[in-house]
Amino acid sequence: MLVHLFGFLHDDFLGRVIVTPSDQTVAQLALQLRAWSDGLPAAGACEVTDERGRVLDPTWTIERAGLSGGDLFTVRPR
């Protein structure tokens, strides 16, 4: 199933809408968002948090992480 999410990079006040399959991993989601960043390299350690600030396991699928349509997530370097 496709979900639309709002992704934010740690140093950017503009969010991006990402439409992606719910079986994609959190790590893949972060990589997709980081591809648009000037401030974060495409590779390297990062953490993904949901809108409550909970750190998401990078191996989880988007569905398992509890993200659903319209949810926010943030990618930060470690």
PDB file of N, H, CA, C and O in Angstrom:
ATOM      1  N   MET A   1       0.837  -1.164   0.000  1.00  0.00           N
ATOM      2  CA  MET A   1       0.000   0.000   0.000  1.00  0.00           C
ATOM      3  C   MET A   1       0.896   1.245   0.000  1.00  0.00           C
ATOM      4  O   MET A   1       1.915   1.278   0.689  1.00  0.00           O
ATOM      5  N   LEU A   2       0.519   2.251  -0.760  1.00  0.00           N
ATOM      6  H   LEU A   2      -0.309   2.224  -1.320  1.00  0.00           H
ATOM      7  CA  LEU A   2       1.257   3.513  -0.779  1.00  0.00           C
ATOM      8  C   LEU A   2       0.788   4.418   0.350  1.00  0.00           C
ATOM      9  O   LEU A   2      -0.407   4.505   0.634  1.00  0.00           O
ATOM     10  N   VAL A   3       1.745   5.094   0.997  1.00  0.00           N
ATOM     11  H   VAL A   3       2.716   5.024   0.767  1.00  0.00           H
ATOM     12  CA  VAL A   3       1.429   6.073   2.036  1.00  0.00           C
ATOM     13  C   VAL A   3       2.112   7.381   1.678  1.00  0.00           C
ATOM     14  O   VAL A   3       3.176   7.385   1.059  1.00  0.00           O
ATOM     15  N   HIS A   4       1.502   8.480   2.067  1.00  0.00           N
ATOM     16  H   HIS A   4       0.638   8.476   2.570  1.00  0.00           H
ATOM     17  CA  HIS A   4       2.161   9.773   1.894  1.00  0.00           C
ATOM     18  C   HIS A   4       2.607  10.257   3.263  1.00  0.00           C
ATOM     19  O   HIS A   4       1.831  10.281   4.219  1.00  0.00           O
ATOM     20  N   LEU A   5       3.869  10.639   3.334  1.00  0.00           N
ATOM     21  H   LEU A   5       4.499  10.620   2.558  1.00  0.00           H
ATOM     22  CA  LEU A   5       4.478  11.079   4.586  1.00  0.00           C
ATOM     23  C   LEU A   5       5.102  12.448   4.378  1.00  0.00           C
ATOM     24  O   LEU A   5       5.417  12.827   3.250  1.00  0.00           O
ATOM     25  N   PHE A   6       5.278  13.177   5.444  1.00  0.00           N
ATOM     26  H   PHE A   6       5.022  12.869   6.360  1.00  0.00           H
ATOM     27  CA  PHE A   6       5.928  14.481   5.397  1.00  0.00           C
ATOM     28  C   PHE A   6       7.277  14.353   6.086  1.00  0.00           C
ATOM     29  O   PHE A   6       7.343  14.139   7.297  1.00  0.00           O
ATOM     30  N   GLY A   7       8.357  14.483   5.316  1.00  0.00           N
ATOM     31  H   GLY A   7       8.303  14.656   4.333  1.00  0.00           H
ATOM     32  CA  GLY A   7       9.696  14.308   5.846  1.00  0.00           C
ATOM     33  C   GLY A   7      10.419  15.623   6.019  1.00  0.00           C
ATOM     34  O   GLY A   7      10.314  16.524   5.187  1.00  0.00           O
ATOM     35  N   PHE A   8      11.152  15.720   7.110  1.00  0.00           N
ATOM     36  H   PHE A   8      11.238  14.988   7.786  1.00  0.00           H
ATOM     37  CA  PHE A   8      11.928  16.915   7.414  1.00  0.00           C
ATOM     38  C   PHE A   8      13.372  16.516   7.688  1.00  0.00           C
ATOM     39  O   PHE A   8      13.632  15.508   8.347  1.00  0.00           O
ATOM     40  N   LEU A   9      14.299  17.303   7.185  1.00  0.00           N
ATOM     41  H   LEU A   9      14.087  18.121   6.650  1.00  0.00           H
ATOM     42  CA  LEU A   9      15.702  17.146   7.524  1.00  0.00           C
ATOM     43  C   LEU A   9      15.993  18.006   8.732  1.00  0.00           C
ATOM     44  O   LEU A   9      15.343  19.034   8.926  1.00  0.00           O
ATOM     45  N   HIS A  10      16.939  17.619   9.536  1.00  0.00           N
ATOM     46  H   HIS A  10      17.467  16.785   9.378  1.00  0.00           H
ATOM     47  CA  HIS A  10      17.214  18.289  10.813  1.00  0.00           C
ATOM     48  C   HIS A  10      17.467  19.788  10.670  1.00  0.00           C
ATOM     49  O   HIS A  10      17.160  20.545  11.590  1.00  0.00           O
ATOM     50  N   ASP A  11      18.009  20.228   9.558  1.00  0.00           N
ATOM     51  H   ASP A  11      18.258  19.613   8.811  1.00  0.00           H
ATOM     52  CA  ASP A  11      18.406  21.630   9.401  1.00  0.00           C
ATOM     53  C   ASP A  11      17.533  22.389   8.405  1.00  0.00           C
ATOM     54  O   ASP A  11      17.914  23.461   7.935  1.00  0.00           O
ATOM     55  N   ASP A  12      16.385  21.846   8.088  1.00  0.00           N
ATOM     56  H   ASP A  12      16.076  20.975   8.469  1.00  0.00           H
ATOM     57  CA  ASP A  12      15.543  22.432   7.046  1.00  0.00           C
ATOM     58  C   ASP A  12      14.135  22.649   7.591  1.00  0.00           C
ATOM     59  O   ASP A  12      13.569  21.754   8.218  1.00  0.00           O
ATOM     60  N   PHE A  13      13.568  23.826   7.357  1.00  0.00           N
ATOM     61  H   PHE A  13      14.028  24.553   6.848  1.00  0.00           H
ATOM     62  CA  PHE A  13      12.221  24.097   7.854  1.00  0.00           C
ATOM     63  C   PHE A  13      11.150  23.717   6.833  1.00  0.00           C
ATOM     64  O   PHE A  13       9.960  23.753   7.147  1.00  0.00           O
ATOM     65  N   LEU A  14      11.552  23.356   5.622  1.00  0.00           N
ATOM     66  H   LEU A  14      12.518  23.326   5.366  1.00  0.00           H
ATOM     67  CA  LEU A  14      10.592  22.921   4.607  1.00  0.00           C
ATOM     68  C   LEU A  14      10.487  21.397   4.617  1.00  0.00           C
ATOM     69  O   LEU A  14      11.497  20.696   4.552  1.00  0.00           O
ATOM     70  N   GLY A  15       9.292  20.909   4.698  1.00  0.00           N
ATOM     71  H   GLY A  15       8.472  21.478   4.751  1.00  0.00           H
ATOM     72  CA  GLY A  15       9.084  19.468   4.628  1.00  0.00           C
ATOM     73  C   GLY A  15       8.905  19.025   3.194  1.00  0.00           C
ATOM     74  O   GLY A  15       8.591  19.829   2.316  1.00  0.00           O
ATOM     75  N   ARG A  16       9.102  17.769   2.970  1.00  0.00           N
ATOM     76  H   ARG A  16       9.357  17.116   3.684  1.00  0.00           H
ATOM     77  CA  ARG A  16       8.879  17.188   1.651  1.00  0.00           C
ATOM     78  C   ARG A  16       7.834  16.092   1.772  1.00  0.00           C
ATOM     79  O   ARG A  16       7.824  15.329   2.738  1.00  0.00           O
ATOM     80  N   VAL A  17       6.971  16.024   0.795  1.00  0.00           N
ATOM     81  H   VAL A  17       6.980  16.643   0.010  1.00  0.00           H
ATOM     82  CA  VAL A  17       5.970  14.965   0.751  1.00  0.00           C
ATOM     83  C   VAL A  17       6.602  13.787   0.027  1.00  0.00           C
ATOM     84  O   VAL A  17       7.125  13.924  -1.079  1.00  0.00           O
ATOM     85  N   ILE A  18       6.544  12.642   0.664  1.00  0.00           N
ATOM     86  H   ILE A  18       6.119  12.530   1.562  1.00  0.00           H
ATOM     87  CA  ILE A  18       7.073  11.419   0.069  1.00  0.00           C
ATOM     88  C   ILE A  18       5.934  10.418  -0.028  1.00  0.00           C
ATOM     89  O   ILE A  18       5.281  10.109   0.968  1.00  0.00           O
ATOM     90  N   VAL A  19       5.705   9.922  -1.213  1.00  0.00           N
ATOM     91  H   VAL A  19       6.236  10.173  -2.023  1.00  0.00           H
ATOM     92  CA  VAL A  19       4.719   8.863  -1.433  1.00  0.00           C
ATOM     93  C   VAL A  19       5.524   7.591  -1.685  1.00  0.00           C
ATOM     94  O   VAL A  19       6.307   7.515  -2.632  1.00  0.00           O
ATOM     95  N   THR A  20       5.322   6.609  -0.835  1.00  0.00           N
ATOM     96  H   THR A  20       4.686   6.671  -0.066  1.00  0.00           H
ATOM     97  CA  THR A  20       6.184   5.433  -0.858  1.00  0.00           C
ATOM     98  C   THR A  20       5.407   4.192  -0.404  1.00  0.00           C
ATOM     99  O   THR A  20       4.395   4.316   0.285  1.00  0.00           O
ATOM    100  N   PRO A  21       5.867   3.017  -0.780  1.00  0.00           N
ATOM    101  CA  PRO A  21       5.213   1.788  -0.310  1.00  0.00           C
ATOM    102  C   PRO A  21       5.427   1.599   1.193  1.00  0.00           C
ATOM    103  O   PRO A  21       6.495   1.914   1.718  1.00  0.00           O
ATOM    104  N   SER A  22       4.425   1.094   1.865  1.00  0.00           N
ATOM    105  H   SER A  22       3.557   0.839   1.438  1.00  0.00           H
ATOM    106  CA  SER A  22       4.510   0.898   3.311  1.00  0.00           C
ATOM    107  C   SER A  22       5.443  -0.241   3.697  1.00  0.00           C
ATOM    108  O   SER A  22       5.770  -0.391   4.874  1.00  0.00           O
ATOM    109  N   ASP A  23       5.886  -1.059   2.719  1.00  0.00           N
ATOM    110  H   ASP A  23       5.620  -0.938   1.762  1.00  0.00           H
ATOM    111  CA  ASP A  23       6.823  -2.138   3.032  1.00  0.00           C
ATOM    112  C   ASP A  23       8.278  -1.722   2.850  1.00  0.00           C
ATOM    113  O   ASP A  23       9.180  -2.546   3.003  1.00  0.00           O
ATOM    114  N   GLN A  24       8.513  -0.473   2.530  1.00  0.00           N
ATOM    115  H   GLN A  24       7.780   0.196   2.406  1.00  0.00           H
ATOM    116  CA  GLN A  24       9.879   0.058   2.447  1.00  0.00           C
ATOM    117  C   GLN A  24      10.423   0.210   3.868  1.00  0.00           C
ATOM    118  O   GLN A  24       9.654   0.457   4.797  1.00  0.00           O
ATOM    119  N   THR A  25      11.737   0.065   4.049  1.00  0.00           N
ATOM    120  H   THR A  25      12.362  -0.135   3.294  1.00  0.00           H
ATOM    121  CA  THR A  25      12.303   0.197   5.393  1.00  0.00           C
ATOM    122  C   THR A  25      12.486   1.667   5.770  1.00  0.00           C
ATOM    123  O   THR A  25      12.517   2.548   4.911  1.00  0.00           O
ATOM    124  N   VAL A  26      12.605   1.904   7.061  1.00  0.00           N
ATOM    125  H   VAL A  26      12.580   1.188   7.759  1.00  0.00           H
ATOM    126  CA  VAL A  26      12.866   3.248   7.571  1.00  0.00           C
ATOM    127  C   VAL A  26      14.202   3.762   7.021  1.00  0.00           C
ATOM    128  O   VAL A  26      14.322   4.946   6.709  1.00  0.00           O
ATOM    129  N   ALA A  27      15.206   2.886   6.900  1.00  0.00           N
ATOM    130  H   ALA A  27      15.108   1.924   7.154  1.00  0.00           H
ATOM    131  CA  ALA A  27      16.502   3.278   6.340  1.00  0.00           C
ATOM    132  C   ALA A  27      16.351   3.742   4.891  1.00  0.00           C
ATOM    133  O   ALA A  27      16.963   4.735   4.498  1.00  0.00           O
ATOM    134  N   GLN A  28      15.550   3.042   4.098  1.00  0.00           N
ATOM    135  H   GLN A  28      15.053   2.235   4.418  1.00  0.00           H
ATOM    136  CA  GLN A  28      15.318   3.440   2.713  1.00  0.00           C
ATOM    137  C   GLN A  28      14.583   4.770   2.646  1.00  0.00           C
ATOM    138  O   GLN A  28      14.859   5.596   1.777  1.00  0.00           O
ATOM    139  N   LEU A  29      13.656   4.972   3.557  1.00  0.00           N
ATOM    140  H   LEU A  29      13.432   4.300   4.263  1.00  0.00           H
ATOM    141  CA  LEU A  29      12.916   6.225   3.628  1.00  0.00           C
ATOM    142  C   LEU A  29      13.875   7.385   3.915  1.00  0.00           C
ATOM    143  O   LEU A  29      13.795   8.435   3.279  1.00  0.00           O
ATOM    144  N   ALA A  30      14.776   7.187   4.873  1.00  0.00           N
ATOM    145  H   ALA A  30      14.841   6.334   5.390  1.00  0.00           H
ATOM    146  CA  ALA A  30      15.760   8.219   5.215  1.00  0.00           C
ATOM    147  C   ALA A  30      16.675   8.510   4.041  1.00  0.00           C
ATOM    148  O   ALA A  30      16.985   9.670   3.768  1.00  0.00           O
ATOM    149  N   LEU A  31      17.106   7.480   3.351  1.00  0.00           N
ATOM    150  H   LEU A  31      16.854   6.538   3.573  1.00  0.00           H
ATOM    151  CA  LEU A  31      17.975   7.659   2.187  1.00  0.00           C
ATOM    152  C   LEU A  31      17.265   8.457   1.096  1.00  0.00           C
ATOM    153  O   LEU A  31      17.869   9.317   0.455  1.00  0.00           O
ATOM    154  N   GLN A  32      16.006   8.173   0.892  1.00  0.00           N
ATOM    155  H   GLN A  32      15.515   7.474   1.413  1.00  0.00           H
ATOM    156  CA  GLN A  32      15.220   8.890  -0.106  1.00  0.00           C
ATOM    157  C   GLN A  32      15.149  10.378   0.231  1.00  0.00           C
ATOM    158  O   GLN A  32      15.308  11.220  -0.653  1.00  0.00           O
ATOM    159  N   LEU A  33      14.913  10.706   1.491  1.00  0.00           N
ATOM    160  H   LEU A  33      14.783  10.022   2.209  1.00  0.00           H
ATOM    161  CA  LEU A  33      14.838  12.111   1.889  1.00  0.00           C
ATOM    162  C   LEU A  33      16.215  12.766   1.833  1.00  0.00           C
ATOM    163  O   LEU A  33      16.336  13.914   1.404  1.00  0.00           O
ATOM    164  N   ARG A  34      17.245  12.056   2.256  1.00  0.00           N
ATOM    165  H   ARG A  34      17.147  11.124   2.604  1.00  0.00           H
ATOM    166  CA  ARG A  34      18.597  12.609   2.256  1.00  0.00           C
ATOM    167  C   ARG A  34      19.104  12.897   0.859  1.00  0.00           C
ATOM    168  O   ARG A  34      20.008  13.717   0.698  1.00  0.00           O
ATOM    169  N   ALA A  35      18.562  12.259  -0.143  1.00  0.00           N
ATOM    170  H   ALA A  35      17.828  11.593  -0.012  1.00  0.00           H
ATOM    171  CA  ALA A  35      18.986  12.511  -1.521  1.00  0.00           C
ATOM    172  C   ALA A  35      18.713  13.954  -1.935  1.00  0.00           C
ATOM    173  O   ALA A  35      19.353  14.464  -2.854  1.00  0.00           O
ATOM    174  N   TRP A  36      17.768  14.619  -1.266  1.00  0.00           N
ATOM    175  H   TRP A  36      17.247  14.205  -0.519  1.00  0.00           H
ATOM    176  CA  TRP A  36      17.435  16.007  -1.580  1.00  0.00           C
ATOM    177  C   TRP A  36      18.193  17.008  -0.711  1.00  0.00           C
ATOM    178  O   TRP A  36      17.971  18.213  -0.831  1.00  0.00           O
ATOM    179  N   SER A  37      19.065  16.544   0.145  1.00  0.00           N
ATOM    180  H   SER A  37      19.246  15.565   0.243  1.00  0.00           H
ATOM    181  CA  SER A  37      19.711  17.404   1.128  1.00  0.00           C
ATOM    182  C   SER A  37      21.063  17.905   0.658  1.00  0.00           C
ATOM    183  O   SER A  37      21.833  17.170   0.040  1.00  0.00           O
ATOM    184  N   ASP A  38      21.341  19.158   0.958  1.00  0.00           N
ATOM    185  H   ASP A  38      20.715  19.755   1.460  1.00  0.00           H
ATOM    186  CA  ASP A  38      22.685  19.681   0.785  1.00  0.00           C
ATOM    187  C   ASP A  38      23.481  19.509   2.072  1.00  0.00           C
ATOM    188  O   ASP A  38      24.711  19.449   2.040  1.00  0.00           O
ATOM    189  N   GLY A  39      22.785  19.430   3.207  1.00  0.00           N
ATOM    190  H   GLY A  39      21.786  19.478   3.233  1.00  0.00           H
ATOM    191  CA  GLY A  39      23.425  19.408   4.510  1.00  0.00           C
ATOM    192  C   GLY A  39      23.810  18.034   5.023  1.00  0.00           C
ATOM    193  O   GLY A  39      24.691  17.924   5.875  1.00  0.00           O
ATOM    194  N   LEU A  40      23.172  16.982   4.526  1.00  0.00           N
ATOM    195  H   LEU A  40      22.456  17.071   3.834  1.00  0.00           H
ATOM    196  CA  LEU A  40      23.477  15.620   4.976  1.00  0.00           C
ATOM    197  C   LEU A  40      24.015  14.810   3.809  1.00  0.00           C
ATOM    198  O   LEU A  40      23.401  14.789   2.742  1.00  0.00           O
ATOM    199  N   PRO A  41      25.143  14.146   3.988  1.00  0.00           N
ATOM    200  CA  PRO A  41      25.608  13.264   2.918  1.00  0.00           C
ATOM    201  C   PRO A  41      24.654  12.089   2.744  1.00  0.00           C
ATOM    202  O   PRO A  41      23.951  11.702   3.677  1.00  0.00           O
ATOM    203  N   ALA A  42      24.638  11.533   1.550  1.00  0.00           N
ATOM    204  H   ALA A  42      25.209  11.848   0.792  1.00  0.00           H
ATOM    205  CA  ALA A  42      23.731  10.413   1.269  1.00  0.00           C
ATOM    206  C   ALA A  42      24.061   9.189   2.115  1.00  0.00           C
ATOM    207  O   ALA A  42      23.175   8.391   2.421  1.00  0.00           O
ATOM    208  N   ALA A  43      25.316   9.035   2.493  1.00  0.00           N
ATOM    209  H   ALA A  43      26.036   9.683   2.244  1.00  0.00           H
ATOM    210  CA  ALA A  43      25.718   7.901   3.331  1.00  0.00           C
ATOM    211  C   ALA A  43      26.121   8.416   4.709  1.00  0.00           C
ATOM    212  O   ALA A  43      26.400   9.602   4.887  1.00  0.00           O
ATOM    213  N   GLY A  44      26.145   7.529   5.654  1.00  0.00           N
ATOM    214  H   GLY A  44      25.918   6.566   5.510  1.00  0.00           H
ATOM    215  CA  GLY A  44      26.552   7.903   7.003  1.00  0.00           C
ATOM    216  C   GLY A  44      25.443   7.648   8.002  1.00  0.00           C
ATOM    217  O   GLY A  44      24.286   7.431   7.642  1.00  0.00           O
ATOM    218  N   ALA A  45      25.821   7.681   9.243  1.00  0.00           N
ATOM    219  H   ALA A  45      26.761   7.858   9.536  1.00  0.00           H
ATOM    220  CA  ALA A  45      24.880   7.368  10.309  1.00  0.00           C
ATOM    221  C   ALA A  45      23.863   8.484  10.502  1.00  0.00           C
ATOM    222  O   ALA A  45      24.207   9.665  10.535  1.00  0.00           O
ATOM    223  N   CYS A  46      22.628   8.088  10.625  1.00  0.00           N
ATOM    224  H   CYS A  46      22.349   7.129  10.598  1.00  0.00           H
ATOM    225  CA  CYS A  46      21.558   9.040  10.899  1.00  0.00           C
ATOM    226  C   CYS A  46      20.503   8.344  11.743  1.00  0.00           C
ATOM    227  O   CYS A  46      20.515   7.123  11.897  1.00  0.00           O
ATOM    228  N   GLU A  47      19.600   9.134  12.281  1.00  0.00           N
ATOM    229  H   GLU A  47      19.590  10.126  12.156  1.00  0.00           H
ATOM    230  CA  GLU A  47      18.470   8.559  12.991  1.00  0.00           C
ATOM    231  C   GLU A  47      17.197   9.184  12.454  1.00  0.00           C
ATOM    232  O   GLU A  47      17.172  10.339  12.028  1.00  0.00           O
ATOM    233  N   VAL A  48      16.157   8.396  12.488  1.00  0.00           N
ATOM    234  H   VAL A  48      16.178   7.458  12.834  1.00  0.00           H
ATOM    235  CA  VAL A  48      14.848   8.834  12.024  1.00  0.00           C
ATOM    236  C   VAL A  48      13.920   8.813  13.229  1.00  0.00           C
ATOM    237  O   VAL A  48      13.851   7.827  13.963  1.00  0.00           O
ATOM    238  N   THR A  49      13.208   9.919  13.419  1.00  0.00           N
ATOM    239  H   THR A  49      13.264  10.720  12.822  1.00  0.00           H
ATOM    240  CA  THR A  49      12.243   9.991  14.515  1.00  0.00           C
ATOM    241  C   THR A  49      10.859  10.266  13.947  1.00  0.00           C
ATOM    242  O   THR A  49      10.711  10.879  12.889  1.00  0.00           O
ATOM    243  N   ASP A  50       9.852   9.801  14.671  1.00  0.00           N
ATOM    244  H   ASP A  50       9.971   9.304  15.530  1.00  0.00           H
ATOM    245  CA  ASP A  50       8.482  10.128  14.284  1.00  0.00           C
ATOM    246  C   ASP A  50       8.114  11.466  14.916  1.00  0.00           C
ATOM    247  O   ASP A  50       8.949  12.086  15.574  1.00  0.00           O
ATOM    248  N   GLU A  51       6.881  11.918  14.724  1.00  0.00           N
ATOM    249  H   GLU A  51       6.203  11.414  14.189  1.00  0.00           H
ATOM    250  CA  GLU A  51       6.496  13.237  15.217  1.00  0.00           C
ATOM    251  C   GLU A  51       6.433  13.330  16.736  1.00  0.00           C
ATOM    252  O   GLU A  51       6.393  14.432  17.284  1.00  0.00           O
ATOM    253  N   ARG A  52       6.424  12.200  17.420  1.00  0.00           N
ATOM    254  H   ARG A  52       6.456  11.305  16.975  1.00  0.00           H
ATOM    255  CA  ARG A  52       6.468  12.196  18.894  1.00  0.00           C
ATOM    256  C   ARG A  52       7.894  12.202  19.414  1.00  0.00           C
ATOM    257  O   ARG A  52       8.113  12.298  20.621  1.00  0.00           O
ATOM    258  N   GLY A  53       8.879  12.097  18.504  1.00  0.00           N
ATOM    259  H   GLY A  53       8.701  12.018  17.523  1.00  0.00           H
ATOM    260  CA  GLY A  53      10.279  12.089  18.903  1.00  0.00           C
ATOM    261  C   GLY A  53      10.847  10.710  19.154  1.00  0.00           C
ATOM    262  O   GLY A  53      11.992  10.582  19.586  1.00  0.00           O
ATOM    263  N   ARG A  54      10.064   9.672  18.891  1.00  0.00           N
ATOM    264  H   ARG A  54       9.133   9.775  18.540  1.00  0.00           H
ATOM    265  CA  ARG A  54      10.514   8.286  19.082  1.00  0.00           C
ATOM    266  C   ARG A  54      11.478   7.906  17.961  1.00  0.00           C
ATOM    267  O   ARG A  54      11.158   8.081  16.785  1.00  0.00           O
ATOM    268  N   VAL A  55      12.650   7.391  18.313  1.00  0.00           N
ATOM    269  H   VAL A  55      12.910   7.249  19.269  1.00  0.00           H
ATOM    270  CA  VAL A  55      13.627   6.947  17.315  1.00  0.00           C
ATOM    271  C   VAL A  55      13.140   5.633  16.707  1.00  0.00           C
ATOM    272  O   VAL A  55      12.782   4.698  17.424  1.00  0.00           O
ATOM    273  N   LEU A  56      13.133   5.577  15.382  1.00  0.00           N
ATOM    274  H   LEU A  56      13.424   6.336  14.800  1.00  0.00           H
ATOM    275  CA  LEU A  56      12.634   4.404  14.662  1.00  0.00           C
ATOM    276  C   LEU A  56      13.786   3.496  14.263  1.00  0.00           C
ATOM    277  O   LEU A  56      14.840   3.965  13.832  1.00  0.00           O
ATOM    278  N   ASP A  57      13.581   2.211  14.407  1.00  0.00           N
ATOM    279  H   ASP A  57      12.725   1.830  14.757  1.00  0.00           H
ATOM    280  CA  ASP A  57      14.580   1.224  14.017  1.00  0.00           C
ATOM    281  C   ASP A  57      14.708   1.245  12.494  1.00  0.00           C
ATOM    282  O   ASP A  57      13.703   1.122  11.794  1.00  0.00           O
ATOM    283  N   PRO A  58      15.931   1.399  11.967  1.00  0.00           N
ATOM    284  CA  PRO A  58      16.104   1.492  10.514  1.00  0.00           C
ATOM    285  C   PRO A  58      15.725   0.232   9.753  1.00  0.00           C
ATOM    286  O   PRO A  58      15.483   0.290   8.548  1.00  0.00           O
ATOM    287  N   THR A  59      15.669  -0.913  10.440  1.00  0.00           N
ATOM    288  H   THR A  59      15.865  -0.960  11.419  1.00  0.00           H
ATOM    289  CA  THR A  59      15.323  -2.161   9.754  1.00  0.00           C
ATOM    290  C   THR A  59      13.822  -2.404   9.671  1.00  0.00           C
ATOM    291  O   THR A  59      13.372  -3.273   8.925  1.00  0.00           O
ATOM    292  N   TRP A  60      13.053  -1.643  10.429  1.00  0.00           N
ATOM    293  H   TRP A  60      13.419  -0.937  11.035  1.00  0.00           H
ATOM    294  CA  TRP A  60      11.598  -1.791  10.397  1.00  0.00           C
ATOM    295  C   TRP A  60      11.032  -1.283   9.091  1.00  0.00           C
ATOM    296  O   TRP A  60      11.595  -0.388   8.461  1.00  0.00           O
ATOM    297  N   THR A  61       9.916  -1.858   8.690  1.00  0.00           N
ATOM    298  H   THR A  61       9.458  -2.585   9.202  1.00  0.00           H
ATOM    299  CA  THR A  61       9.184  -1.290   7.564  1.00  0.00           C
ATOM    300  C   THR A  61       8.442  -0.052   8.067  1.00  0.00           C
ATOM    301  O   THR A  61       8.271   0.139   9.271  1.00  0.00           O
ATOM    302  N   ILE A  62       8.015   0.764   7.148  1.00  0.00           N
ATOM    303  H   ILE A  62       8.154   0.609   6.170  1.00  0.00           H
ATOM    304  CA  ILE A  62       7.248   1.957   7.505  1.00  0.00           C
ATOM    305  C   ILE A  62       5.999   1.559   8.277  1.00  0.00           C
ATOM    306  O   ILE A  62       5.633   2.203   9.260  1.00  0.00           O
ATOM    307  N   GLU A  63       5.354   0.503   7.829  1.00  0.00           N
ATOM    308  H   GLU A  63       5.651  -0.021   7.031  1.00  0.00           H
ATOM    309  CA  GLU A  63       4.146   0.021   8.511  1.00  0.00           C
ATOM    310  C   GLU A  63       4.451  -0.430   9.937  1.00  0.00           C
ATOM    311  O   GLU A  63       3.732  -0.073  10.871  1.00  0.00           O
ATOM    312  N   ARG A  64       5.509  -1.208  10.104  1.00  0.00           N
ATOM    313  H   ARG A  64       6.092  -1.498   9.346  1.00  0.00           H
ATOM    314  CA  ARG A  64       5.864  -1.707  11.443  1.00  0.00           C
ATOM    315  C   ARG A  64       6.259  -0.560  12.381  1.00  0.00           C
ATOM    316  O   ARG A  64       6.019  -0.626  13.587  1.00  0.00           O
ATOM    317  N   ALA A  65       6.863   0.485  11.820  1.00  0.00           N
ATOM    318  H   ALA A  65       7.058   0.539  10.840  1.00  0.00           H
ATOM    319  CA  ALA A  65       7.260   1.645  12.617  1.00  0.00           C
ATOM    320  C   ALA A  65       6.052   2.470  13.063  1.00  0.00           C
ATOM    321  O   ALA A  65       6.175   3.366  13.898  1.00  0.00           O
ATOM    322  N   GLY A  66       4.900   2.161  12.504  1.00  0.00           N
ATOM    323  H   GLY A  66       4.800   1.433  11.826  1.00  0.00           H
ATOM    324  CA  GLY A  66       3.675   2.856  12.897  1.00  0.00           C
ATOM    325  C   GLY A  66       3.403   4.132  12.127  1.00  0.00           C
ATOM    326  O   GLY A  66       2.535   4.916  12.510  1.00  0.00           O
ATOM    327  N   LEU A  67       4.143   4.351  11.031  1.00  0.00           N
ATOM    328  H   LEU A  67       4.848   3.714  10.720  1.00  0.00           H
ATOM    329  CA  LEU A  67       3.891   5.530  10.204  1.00  0.00           C
ATOM    330  C   LEU A  67       2.753   5.239   9.241  1.00  0.00           C
ATOM    331  O   LEU A  67       2.702   4.175   8.625  1.00  0.00           O
ATOM    332  N   SER A  68       1.856   6.181   9.119  1.00  0.00           N
ATOM    333  H   SER A  68       1.897   7.046   9.620  1.00  0.00           H
ATOM    334  CA  SER A  68       0.743   6.032   8.180  1.00  0.00           C
ATOM    335  C   SER A  68       0.501   7.364   7.492  1.00  0.00           C
ATOM    336  O   SER A  68       1.160   8.358   7.797  1.00  0.00           O
ATOM    337  N   GLY A  69      -0.439   7.381   6.572  1.00  0.00           N
ATOM    338  H   GLY A  69      -0.974   6.574   6.324  1.00  0.00           H
ATOM    339  CA  GLY A  69      -0.695   8.546   5.742  1.00  0.00           C
ATOM    340  C   GLY A  69      -0.791   9.856   6.513  1.00  0.00           C
ATOM    341  O   GLY A  69      -1.574   9.979   7.455  1.00  0.00           O
ATOM    342  N   GLY A  70       0.014  10.833   6.103  1.00  0.00           N
ATOM    343  H   GLY A  70       0.650  10.733   5.338  1.00  0.00           H
ATOM    344  CA  GLY A  70      -0.014  12.153   6.708  1.00  0.00           C
ATOM    345  C   GLY A  70       0.915  12.332   7.894  1.00  0.00           C
ATOM    346  O   GLY A  70       1.012  13.435   8.434  1.00  0.00           O
ATOM    347  N   ASP A  71       1.602  11.272   8.317  1.00  0.00           N
ATOM    348  H   ASP A  71       1.523  10.377   7.879  1.00  0.00           H
ATOM    349  CA  ASP A  71       2.504  11.378   9.466  1.00  0.00           C
ATOM    350  C   ASP A  71       3.779  12.143   9.097  1.00  0.00           C
ATOM    351  O   ASP A  71       4.174  12.210   7.934  1.00  0.00           O
ATOM    352  N   LEU A  72       4.404  12.714  10.125  1.00  0.00           N
ATOM    353  H   LEU A  72       4.083  12.659  11.070  1.00  0.00           H
ATOM    354  CA  LEU A  72       5.662  13.436   9.978  1.00  0.00           C
ATOM    355  C   LEU A  72       6.810  12.570  10.466  1.00  0.00           C
ATOM    356  O   LEU A  72       6.652  11.767  11.386  1.00  0.00           O
ATOM    357  N   PHE A  73       7.980  12.745   9.834  1.00  0.00           N
ATOM    358  H   PHE A  73       8.108  13.398   9.087  1.00  0.00           H
ATOM    359  CA  PHE A  73       9.201  12.124  10.336  1.00  0.00           C
ATOM    360  C   PHE A  73      10.360  13.075  10.101  1.00  0.00           C
ATOM    361  O   PHE A  73      10.306  13.937   9.223  1.00  0.00           O
ATOM    362  N   THR A  74      11.406  12.909  10.893  1.00  0.00           N
ATOM    363  H   THR A  74      11.451  12.209  11.605  1.00  0.00           H
ATOM    364  CA  THR A  74      12.584  13.781  10.800  1.00  0.00           C
ATOM    365  C   THR A  74      13.833  12.912  10.712  1.00  0.00           C
ATOM    366  O   THR A  74      13.947  11.891  11.390  1.00  0.00           O
ATOM    367  N   VAL A  75      14.772  13.338   9.859  1.00  0.00           N
ATOM    368  H   VAL A  75      14.680  14.168   9.308  1.00  0.00           H
ATOM    369  CA  VAL A  75      16.052  12.644   9.703  1.00  0.00           C
ATOM    370  C   VAL A  75      17.138  13.558  10.251  1.00  0.00           C
ATOM    371  O   VAL A  75      17.242  14.720   9.860  1.00  0.00           O
ATOM    372  N   ARG A  76      17.951  13.018  11.168  1.00  0.00           N
ATOM    373  H   ARG A  76      17.867  12.074  11.486  1.00  0.00           H
ATOM    374  CA  ARG A  76      19.044  13.769  11.809  1.00  0.00           C
ATOM    375  C   ARG A  76      20.328  12.958  11.726  1.00  0.00           C
ATOM    376  O   ARG A  76      20.286  11.728  11.755  1.00  0.00           O
ATOM    377  N   PRO A  77      21.472  13.635  11.621  1.00  0.00           N
ATOM    378  CA  PRO A  77      22.741  12.887  11.694  1.00  0.00           C
ATOM    379  C   PRO A  77      22.973  12.396  13.117  1.00  0.00           C
ATOM    380  O   PRO A  77      22.459  12.982  14.070  1.00  0.00           O
ATOM    381  N   ARG A  78      23.729  11.347  13.258  1.00  0.00           N
ATOM    382  H   ARG A  78      24.146  10.872  12.484  1.00  0.00           H
ATOM    383  CA  ARG A  78      24.091  10.840  14.594  1.00  0.00           C
ATOM    384  C   ARG A  78      25.373  11.440  15.046  1.00  0.00           C
ATOM    385  O   ARG A  78      25.844  11.138  16.142  1.00  0.00           O
TER     386      ARG A  78
END
